[in-house]
């Protein structure tokens, strides 16, 4: 039976080497579990923000929190992770068993978001069935996404430093860093137009918070 994930779980995730085949069999809370290796957290790049119109993507707080989690690109900062309302916590199994709400006239972005929510609901339902607490599930994913964001931030800072100190080696270093991030399913580092020009990299429509 899975026990709720504790705050030191990240250490075991980083230390243990798990093959892709073994990773597929793991659940949140298992030693070596890595959310970046599971599709409902590792979302496609360039995903557009789903506009919440007359018919929201999420039907309740549970789905909304799952939507916030699974719509974050790994490497970006996750939103705050609130606790479930007491009423939904009481009826969590009923909420997770509720059938999908796919509409034939919805945009592809909305359908993709709803499919991600349904996959996340199945993960959460399995986690609860094995003894896990819903709040720990949400906190664990938030913690992991924050760790990936911090990892990318530090990598980005190291690239900026290299560009300023040794531009001749910076382009190769950037490729190496992005390669390591890609292997872990983390968002690539992008550069400002000024830094791209310094490295002789063709301009692309990318955003960057460095100088």
PyMOL commands that set and color helices and strands:
alter all, ss='L'
color gray80, all
select helices_A, chain A and resi 9-15+20-25+35-37+61-70+86-90+92-97+108-129+134-165+167-183+193-199
alter helices_A, ss='H'
color red, helices_A
deselect
rebuild
show_as cartoon
